Amino acid sequence: METGGGAEKEVDRRRQVRLIAIAVVVILLGWFAVANTRKVQIDFWVFHRQAPLILVILISGLLGALIALLIMRRKPKAEE
């Protein structure tokens, strides 16, 4: 008799699918960034800078991933 083996396989499959999806997104982001290497003007509220577009794309992607990670880790409060 099986005792929960199916549930573990389901979790492993979800983890594999999630890792593959993350890898595809990272590869596409990297490919897009490498294709855009010219310098661009970055306007902040108080100052202006020029930076390579590849850097802007990569930093934006990393910040987006960090925000998504923080949102996913947040657990809803249990209702009483």
The first five atom37 places (N, CA, C, CB, O) and aatype in JSON, in Angstrom:
{
  "aatype": [12, 6, 16, 7, 7, 7, 0, 6, 11, 6, 19, 3, 1, 1, 1, 5, 19, 1, 10, 9, 0, 9, 0, 19, 19, 19, 9, 10, 10, 7, 17, 13, 0, 19, 0, 2, 16, 1, 11, 19, 5, 9, 3, 13, 17, 19, 13, 8, 1, 5, 0, 14, 10, 9, 10, 19, 9, 10, 9, 15, 7, 10, 10, 7, 0, 10, 9, 0, 10, 10, 9, 12, 1, 1, 11, 14, 11, 0, 6, 6],
  "atom_mask": [
    [1, 1, 1, 1, 1],
    [1, 1, 1, 1, 1],
    [1, 1, 1, 1, 1],
    [1, 1, 1, 0, 1],
    [1, 1, 1, 0, 1],
    [1, 1, 1, 0, 1],
    [1, 1, 1, 1, 1],
    [1, 1, 1, 1, 1],
    [1, 1, 1, 1, 1],
    [1, 1, 1, 1, 1],
    [1, 1, 1, 1, 1],
    [1, 1, 1, 1, 1],
    [1, 1, 1, 1, 1],
    [1, 1, 1, 1, 1],
    [1, 1, 1, 1, 1],
    [1, 1, 1, 1, 1],
    [1, 1, 1, 1, 1],
    [1, 1, 1, 1, 1],
    [1, 1, 1, 1, 1],
    [1, 1, 1, 1, 1],
    [1, 1, 1, 1, 1],
    [1, 1, 1, 1, 1],
    [1, 1, 1, 1, 1],
    [1, 1, 1, 1, 1],
    [1, 1, 1, 1, 1],
    [1, 1, 1, 1, 1],
    [1, 1, 1, 1, 1],
    [1, 1, 1, 1, 1],
    [1, 1, 1, 1, 1],
    [1, 1, 1, 0, 1],
    [1, 1, 1, 1, 1],
    [1, 1, 1, 1, 1],
    [1, 1, 1, 1, 1],
    [1, 1, 1, 1, 1],
    [1, 1, 1, 1, 1],
    [1, 1, 1, 1, 1],
    [1, 1, 1, 1, 1],
    [1, 1, 1, 1, 1],
    [1, 1, 1, 1, 1],
    [1, 1, 1, 1, 1],
    [1, 1, 1, 1, 1],
    [1, 1, 1, 1, 1],
    [1, 1, 1, 1, 1],
    [1, 1, 1, 1, 1],
    [1, 1, 1, 1, 1],
    [1, 1, 1, 1, 1],
    [1, 1, 1, 1, 1],
    [1, 1, 1, 1, 1],
    [1, 1, 1, 1, 1],
    [1, 1, 1, 1, 1],
    [1, 1, 1, 1, 1],
    [1, 1, 1, 1, 1],
    [1, 1, 1, 1, 1],
    [1, 1, 1, 1, 1],
    [1, 1, 1, 1, 1],
    [1, 1, 1, 1, 1],
    [1, 1, 1, 1, 1],
    [1, 1, 1, 1, 1],
    [1, 1, 1, 1, 1],
    [1, 1, 1, 1, 1],
    [1, 1, 1, 0, 1],
    [1, 1, 1, 1, 1],
    [1, 1, 1, 1, 1],
    [1, 1, 1, 0, 1],
    [1, 1, 1, 1, 1],
    [1, 1, 1, 1, 1],
    [1, 1, 1, 1, 1],
    [1, 1, 1, 1, 1],
    [1, 1, 1, 1, 1],
    [1, 1, 1, 1, 1],
    [1, 1, 1, 1, 1],
    [1, 1, 1, 1, 1],
    [1, 1, 1, 1, 1],
    [1, 1, 1, 1, 1],
    [1, 1, 1, 1, 1],
    [1, 1, 1, 1, 1],
    [1, 1, 1, 1, 1],
    [1, 1, 1, 1, 1],
    [1, 1, 1, 1, 1],
    [1, 1, 1, 1, 1]
  ],
  "atom_positions": [
    [[0.83, -1.2, 0.0], [0.0, 0.0, 0.0], [0.87, 1.25, 0.0], [-0.94, 0.01, 1.21], [1.93, 1.29, 0.63]],
    [[0.4, 2.26, -0.72], [1.11, 3.52, -0.74], [0.64, 4.4, 0.4], [0.91, 4.24, -2.09], [-0.55, 4.42, 0.75]],
    [[1.57, 5.12, 0.98], [1.21, 6.03, 2.07], [1.69, 7.42, 1.73], [1.8, 5.55, 3.42], [2.72, 7.87, 2.24]],
    [[0.95, 8.11, 0.86], [1.28, 9.5, 0.54], [2.33, 9.68, -0.53], [0.0, 0.0, 0.0], [2.75, 10.81, -0.77]],
    [[2.76, 8.62, -1.2], [3.78, 8.74, -2.24], [3.3, 9.57, -3.41], [0.0, 0.0, 0.0], [4.1, 10.26, -4.04]],
    [[2.01, 9.51, -3.71], [1.45, 10.28, -4.82], [1.51, 11.77, -4.57], [0.0, 0.0, 0.0], [1.73, 12.55, -5.5]],
    [[1.3, 12.17, -3.33], [1.35, 13.59, -2.97], [2.76, 14.14, -3.13], [0.85, 13.8, -1.53], [2.95, 15.27, -3.59]],
    [[3.76, 13.35, -2.76], [5.14, 13.79, -2.9], [5.52, 13.93, -4.37], [6.09, 12.81, -2.21], [6.23, 14.87, -4.74]],
    [[5.05, 13.01, -5.21], [5.34, 13.1, -6.65], [4.69, 14.34, -7.25], [4.85, 11.85, -7.37], [5.27, 14.98, -8.12]],
    [[3.49, 14.67, -6.77], [2.79, 15.87, -7.26], [3.57, 17.13, -6.89], [1.36, 15.94, -6.67], [3.71, 18.03, -7.72]],
    [[4.07, 17.18, -5.67], [4.87, 18.34, -5.23], [6.15, 18.43, -6.05], [5.2, 18.23, -3.72], [6.54, 19.52, -6.47]],
    [[6.82, 17.29, -6.28], [8.05, 17.29, -7.07], [7.78, 17.75, -8.5], [8.67, 15.88, -7.08], [8.57, 18.5, -9.07]],
    [[6.67, 17.31, -9.09], [6.33, 17.71, -10.45], [6.07, 19.22, -10.51], [5.1, 16.93, -10.96], [6.53, 19.9, -11.43]],
    [[5.34, 19.73, -9.54], [5.09, 21.19, -9.49], [6.4, 21.96, -9.38], [4.17, 21.56, -8.3], [6.58, 22.97, -10.05]],
    [[7.3, 21.49, -8.53], [8.59, 22.16, -8.35], [9.38, 22.14, -9.66], [9.4, 21.49, -7.22], [10.0, 23.14, -10.02]],
    [[9.37, 21.01, -10.37], [10.08, 20.9, -11.64], [9.48, 21.86, -12.68], [10.03, 19.46, -12.16], [10.22, 22.54, -13.39]],
    [[8.16, 21.91, -12.77], [7.51, 22.8, -13.73], [7.83, 24.25, -13.39], [5.98, 22.57, -13.73], [8.11, 25.05, -14.29]],
    [[7.79, 24.59, -12.11], [8.1, 25.97, -11.69], [9.54, 26.33, -12.04], [7.86, 26.14, -10.18], [9.8, 27.42, -12.54]],
    [[10.48, 25.42, -11.77], [11.89, 25.69, -12.09], [12.12, 25.83, -13.59], [12.77, 24.57, -11.53], [12.9, 26.68, -14.03]],
    [[11.45, 25.0, -14.38], [11.57, 25.12, -15.84], [11.02, 26.45, -16.32], [10.84, 23.95, -16.54], [11.62, 27.1, -17.17]],
    [[9.87, 26.86, -15.78], [9.27, 28.13, -16.17], [10.18, 29.3, -15.79], [7.88, 28.3, -15.5], [10.35, 30.24, -16.57]],
    [[10.77, 29.24, -14.6], [11.69, 30.3, -14.18], [12.91, 30.33, -15.09], [12.13, 30.08, -12.71], [13.37, 31.4, -15.46]],
    [[13.44, 29.16, -15.44], [14.61, 29.1, -16.33], [14.29, 29.69, -17.69], [15.09, 27.65, -16.48], [15.11, 30.42, -18.26]],
    [[13.12, 29.4, -18.23], [12.72, 29.95, -19.54], [12.62, 31.46, -19.47], [11.38, 29.34, -20.0], [13.09, 32.16, -20.36]],
    [[12.0, 31.98, -18.4], [11.87, 33.43, -18.25], [13.23, 34.09, -18.13], [11.0, 33.77, -17.02], [13.47, 35.14, -18.73]],
    [[14.13, 33.5, -17.35], [15.48, 34.06, -17.18], [16.23, 34.06, -18.51], [16.27, 33.26, -16.12], [16.9, 35.04, -18.85]],
    [[16.13, 32.99, -19.27], [16.81, 32.91, -20.57], [16.25, 33.97, -21.52], [16.66, 31.5, -21.18], [17.01, 34.65, -22.21]],
    [[14.92, 34.1, -21.58], [14.32, 35.11, -22.45], [14.7, 36.52, -22.03], [12.8, 34.96, -22.45], [14.99, 37.36, -22.89]],
    [[14.71, 36.8, -20.73], [15.11, 38.11, -20.23], [16.56, 38.4, -20.6], [14.92, 38.2, -18.71], [16.89, 39.49, -21.06]],
    [[17.43, 37.41, -20.4], [18.84, 37.59, -20.76], [19.03, 37.82, -22.25], [0.0, 0.0, 0.0], [19.82, 38.66, -22.65]],
    [[18.31, 37.07, -23.06], [18.39, 37.22, -24.51], [17.92, 38.61, -24.93], [17.55, 36.13, -25.2], [18.56, 39.26, -25.76]],
    [[16.82, 39.04, -24.37], [16.29, 40.36, -24.68], [17.27, 41.45, -24.25], [14.92, 40.58, -23.99], [17.48, 42.43, -24.97]],
    [[17.87, 41.28, -23.08], [18.82, 42.27, -22.58], [20.06, 42.35, -23.46], [19.23, 41.94, -21.15], [20.53, 43.45, -23.76]],
    [[20.59, 41.22, -23.88], [21.79, 41.21, -24.73], [21.5, 41.85, -26.09], [22.3, 39.77, -24.91], [22.39, 42.45, -26.69]],
    [[20.27, 41.73, -26.57], [19.91, 42.31, -27.86], [19.76, 43.84, -27.78], [18.62, 41.69, -28.36], [19.69, 44.5, -28.82]],
    [[19.71, 44.4, -26.57], [19.51, 45.84, -26.4], [20.66, 46.4, -25.57], [18.14, 46.14, -25.72], [20.57, 46.49, -24.34]],
    [[21.75, 46.78, -26.24], [22.96, 47.2, -25.52], [23.23, 48.69, -25.6], [24.14, 46.46, -26.06], [24.22, 49.16, -25.02]],
    [[22.41, 49.46, -26.3], [22.71, 50.9, -26.42], [22.47, 51.61, -25.1], [21.86, 51.54, -27.53], [21.81, 51.08, -24.21]],
    [[23.01, 52.82, -24.96], [22.83, 53.62, -23.74], [21.5, 54.34, -23.79], [23.99, 54.62, -23.56], [21.06, 54.79, -24.85]],
    [[20.87, 54.46, -22.63], [19.58, 55.15, -22.53], [19.64, 56.14, -21.38], [18.41, 54.14, -22.32], [20.43, 55.99, -20.45]],
    [[18.79, 57.16, -21.45], [18.67, 58.17, -20.4], [17.7, 57.66, -19.35], [18.2, 59.54, -20.99], [16.58, 57.27, -19.67]],
    [[18.12, 57.67, -18.09], [17.27, 57.27, -16.98], [16.95, 58.52, -16.18], [17.95, 56.17, -16.09], [17.85, 59.19, -15.68]],
    [[15.68, 58.83, -16.04], [15.25, 60.02, -15.33], [14.65, 59.64, -13.98], [14.23, 60.83, -16.16], [13.58, 59.03, -13.91]],
    [[15.34, 60.01, -12.91], [14.8, 59.86, -11.58], [14.18, 61.19, -11.18], [15.91, 59.4, -10.55], [14.21, 62.14, -11.97]],
    [[13.64, 61.27, -9.99], [13.0, 62.52, -9.59], [13.98, 63.67, -9.48], [12.29, 62.34, -8.27], [13.66, 64.79, -9.88]],
    [[15.16, 63.43, -8.97], [16.09, 64.53, -8.71], [17.35, 64.5, -9.57], [16.49, 64.51, -7.29], [18.08, 65.49, -9.59]],
    [[17.61, 63.43, -10.28], [18.81, 63.4, -11.11], [18.57, 62.55, -12.36], [20.02, 62.87, -10.32], [17.61, 61.79, -12.44]],
    [[19.48, 62.7, -13.32], [19.39, 61.99, -14.6], [20.71, 61.25, -14.82], [19.09, 62.99, -15.79], [21.78, 61.77, -14.52]],
    [[20.62, 60.06, -15.33], [21.8, 59.24, -15.62], [21.67, 58.6, -16.98], [22.0, 58.17, -14.53], [20.57, 58.48, -17.52]],
    [[22.79, 58.19, -17.52], [22.8, 57.35, -18.72], [23.38, 56.01, -18.32], [23.62, 58.01, -19.89], [24.36, 55.93, -17.58]],
    [[22.76, 54.95, -18.81], [23.22, 53.6, -18.5], [22.92, 52.7, -19.69], [22.55, 53.06, -17.2], [22.02, 53.0, -20.48]],
    [[23.66, 51.62, -19.82], [23.35, 50.67, -20.89], [21.96, 50.06, -20.66], [24.43, 49.54, -20.97], [21.59, 49.73, -19.53]],
    [[21.21, 49.93, -21.73], [19.86, 49.37, -21.64], [19.88, 47.96, -21.06], [19.19, 49.37, -23.02], [18.95, 47.56, -20.35]],
    [[20.93, 47.2, -21.36], [21.04, 45.84, -20.82], [21.01, 45.87, -19.3], [22.34, 45.16, -21.32], [20.38, 45.02, -18.67]],
    [[21.68, 46.84, -18.69], [21.71, 46.96, -17.24], [20.33, 47.33, -16.69], [22.74, 48.0, -16.82], [19.89, 46.79, -15.68]],
    [[19.66, 48.24, -17.36], [18.32, 48.65, -16.94], [17.35, 47.46, -17.0], [17.8, 49.82, -17.83], [16.55, 47.26, -16.08]],
    [[17.42, 46.69, -18.07], [16.53, 45.53, -18.22], [16.82, 44.49, -17.15], [16.7, 44.91, -19.62], [15.88, 43.97, -16.54]],
    [[18.08, 44.18, -16.91], [18.42, 43.17, -15.91], [18.03, 43.6, -14.5], [19.91, 42.86, -15.96], [17.5, 42.8, -13.73]],
    [[18.29, 44.85, -14.16], [17.91, 45.34, -12.82], [16.4, 45.33, -12.67], [18.47, 46.76, -12.58], [15.88, 44.97, -11.61]],
    [[15.68, 45.73, -13.7], [14.21, 45.71, -13.64], [13.7, 44.28, -13.46], [13.61, 46.34, -14.91], [12.78, 44.04, -12.68]],
    [[14.28, 43.34, -14.17], [13.88, 41.94, -14.04], [14.16, 41.4, -12.65], [0.0, 0.0, 0.0], [13.33, 40.69, -12.08]],
    [[15.32, 41.72, -12.09], [15.66, 41.26, -10.75], [14.74, 41.88, -9.7], [17.11, 41.59, -10.44], [14.32, 41.19, -8.77]],
    [[14.43, 43.17, -9.84], [13.5, 43.8, -8.9], [12.11, 43.2, -9.01], [13.44, 45.31, -9.16], [11.44, 43.0, -7.99]],
    [[11.67, 42.91, -10.22], [10.37, 42.26, -10.41], [10.34, 40.88, -9.77], [0.0, 0.0, 0.0], [9.34, 40.51, -9.15]],
    [[11.41, 40.12, -9.92], [11.5, 38.79, -9.3], [11.5, 38.89, -7.78], [12.76, 38.05, -9.78], [10.87, 38.08, -7.1]],
    [[12.19, 39.88, -7.25], [12.23, 40.07, -5.8], [10.85, 40.42, -5.26], [13.23, 41.18, -5.43], [10.42, 39.88, -4.24]],
    [[10.15, 41.31, -5.95], [8.79, 41.68, -5.53], [7.87, 40.47, -5.6], [8.24, 42.81, -6.41], [7.08, 40.25, -4.68]],
    [[7.95, 39.69, -6.66], [7.12, 38.49, -6.79], [7.43, 37.5, -5.67], [7.33, 37.82, -8.17], [6.52, 36.9, -5.11]],
    [[8.71, 37.32, -5.35], [9.1, 36.41, -4.28], [8.54, 36.88, -2.94], [10.63, 36.3, -4.2], [8.03, 36.07, -2.16]],
    [[8.63, 38.17, -2.68], [8.1, 38.7, -1.42], [6.59, 38.53, -1.33], [8.48, 40.17, -1.26], [6.06, 38.24, -0.26]],
    [[5.9, 38.71, -2.42], [4.44, 38.55, -2.43], [4.07, 37.09, -2.23], [3.84, 39.08, -3.74], [3.13, 36.79, -1.49]],
    [[4.78, 36.18, -2.88], [4.47, 34.75, -2.75], [4.76, 34.23, -1.35], [5.25, 33.95, -3.77], [4.09, 33.3, -0.89]],
    [[5.75, 34.78, -0.67], [6.11, 34.32, 0.67], [5.14, 34.82, 1.72], [7.51, 34.75, 1.01], [5.05, 34.24, 2.81]],
    [[4.42, 35.87, 1.41], [3.48, 36.44, 2.38], [2.31, 35.48, 2.56], [2.97, 37.84, 1.91], [1.65, 35.1, 1.6]],
    [[2.07, 35.1, 3.79], [1.0, 34.15, 4.07], [-0.21, 34.91, 4.59], [1.46, 33.08, 5.1], [-0.08, 35.82, 5.41]],
    [[-1.41, 34.54, 4.11], [-2.6, 35.21, 4.64], [-2.83, 34.86, 6.1], [-3.84, 34.83, 3.8], [-2.52, 33.75, 6.54]],
    [[-3.37, 35.82, 6.85], [-3.66, 35.58, 8.26], [-4.83, 34.63, 8.4], [-3.96, 36.91, 8.98], [-5.79, 34.69, 7.63]],
    [[-4.75, 33.76, 9.37], [-5.83, 32.81, 9.62], [-7.02, 33.56, 10.22], [-5.36, 31.65, 10.57], [-6.88, 34.36, 11.14]],
    [[-8.2, 33.27, 9.67], [-9.41, 33.9, 10.19], [-9.87, 33.14, 11.44], [-10.53, 33.92, 9.11], [-9.79, 31.92, 11.51]],
    [[-10.34, 33.89, 12.39], [-10.81, 33.27, 13.64], [-12.26, 32.95, 13.58], [-10.54, 34.17, 14.82], [-12.82, 32.43, 14.55]]
  ]
}
